[in-house]
């Protein structure tokens, strides 16, 4: 029961948050997932690694799906290519049980997060 209430609260909080805050939360959670995935790789925890990388992958898929190609075709094409590369890095890290691809994915997503935050601040 408590878990259901907590999920309902998170859903309402997310649905009522400004889109810029949702983006920030997604980028922050992506980074948390990668930190946890690195720890799982180091510990040899296959299930935890898979769970963390699956969640990170779903975040990337959601960001990619939210692109409005009609509004900004070139920008969206570039972002889509970056998201595809990040997703590929996540898959590599999962298959190879290696943190190096996570470093590449993290760098790109941090740069995108910083760019979105700067754009929002203007």
C-alpha distance (Angstrom), angle and dihedral (degrees) to the residues before:
residue distance angle dihedral
X1 . . .
X2 3.80 . .
X3 3.79 90.8 .
X4 3.80 91.2 52.0
X5 3.81 91.0 50.4
X6 3.79 91.5 48.6
X7 3.81 90.7 50.3
X8 3.80 91.1 49.1
X9 3.80 90.6 50.2
X10 3.82 91.7 49.9
X11 3.81 91.2 48.4
X12 3.82 93.2 51.0
X13 3.80 91.0 44.3
X14 3.79 90.9 51.4
X15 3.81 94.8 44.8
X16 3.81 92.5 50.2
X17 3.82 96.6 44.0
X18 3.80 119.9 101.5
X19 3.80 112.2 -99.4
X20 3.79 91.4 -114.5
X21 3.81 90.1 58.4
X22 3.78 91.1 48.1
X23 3.81 89.7 54.2
X24 3.80 91.1 49.4
X25 3.80 90.7 49.9
X26 3.79 91.9 49.6
X27 3.79 92.7 51.1
X28 3.82 91.4 45.4
X29 3.79 92.4 49.1
X30 3.80 90.8 47.1
X31 3.79 89.0 57.3
X32 3.81 91.3 47.2
X33 3.80 89.3 52.1
X34 3.79 90.8 52.9
X35 3.81 92.7 49.0
X36 3.79 89.2 51.9
X37 3.82 91.6 45.0
X38 3.81 91.0 52.8
X39 3.80 90.0 51.5
X40 3.81 90.4 48.3
X41 3.80 91.3 50.3
X42 3.80 90.5 50.6
X43 3.81 90.6 48.8
X44 3.80 93.3 45.1
X45 3.81 91.2 -121.7
X46 3.78 103.6 156.0
X47 3.81 97.1 -177.9
X48 3.82 95.0 47.1
X49 3.81 91.5 46.6
X50 3.79 90.7 50.5
X51 3.81 92.7 47.4
X52 3.80 93.7 49.9
X53 3.79 94.4 45.8
X54 3.80 91.7 45.1
X55 3.80 90.4 54.4
X56 3.81 91.9 46.4
X57 3.81 89.0 49.2
X58 3.81 91.0 52.0
X59 3.81 89.6 52.4
X60 3.80 90.9 52.7
X61 3.82 90.4 47.4
X62 3.81 90.7 50.9
X63 3.80 92.3 49.3
X64 3.79 90.2 49.0
X65 3.81 93.1 47.2
X66 3.81 91.2 51.2
X67 3.80 94.0 60.3
X68 3.81 114.1 116.6
X69 3.80 102.1 -142.7
X70 3.80 92.4 179.1
X71 3.81 92.3 58.6
X72 3.81 97.7 47.1
X73 3.81 112.1 5.6
X74 3.81 99.0 175.6
X75 3.80 95.3 43.9
X76 3.79 91.8 46.4
X77 3.81 91.8 48.3
X78 3.81 89.6 53.1
X79 3.80 93.1 46.3
X80 3.79 90.8 46.4
X81 3.81 90.2 53.5
X82 3.81 90.5 49.9
X83 3.80 91.6 48.8
X84 3.81 89.8 49.4
X85 3.80 89.8 52.0
X86 3.81 91.6 48.7
X87 3.81 90.5 49.6
X88 3.81 89.0 50.8
X89 3.82 90.1 51.8
X90 3.80 90.2 52.0
X91 3.79 90.7 51.2
X92 3.81 91.5 48.5
X93 3.80 91.6 50.4
X94 3.78 90.6 50.0
X95 3.80 95.4 47.8
X96 3.80 95.9 41.8
X97 3.82 96.8 36.3
X98 3.80 85.6 -133.4
X99 3.80 129.7 137.8
X100 3.84 96.8 -150.8
X101 3.83 95.1 84.4
X102 3.80 88.1 50.2
X103 3.80 89.6 58.0
X104 3.82 90.3 56.1
X105 3.80 92.2 47.0
X106 3.78 92.4 46.6
X107 3.81 93.0 50.6
X108 3.79 92.6 52.8
X109 3.78 94.7 45.2
X110 3.83 92.2 47.4
X111 3.79 90.0 52.4
X112 3.80 91.3 48.9
X113 3.81 91.3 47.1
X114 3.80 90.4 51.0
X115 3.81 90.9 49.0
X116 3.82 92.2 50.1
X117 3.81 90.9 48.1
X118 3.80 91.8 49.5
X119 3.80 91.4 48.4
X120 3.80 90.4 49.5
X121 3.80 91.8 49.7
X122 3.82 90.9 58.2
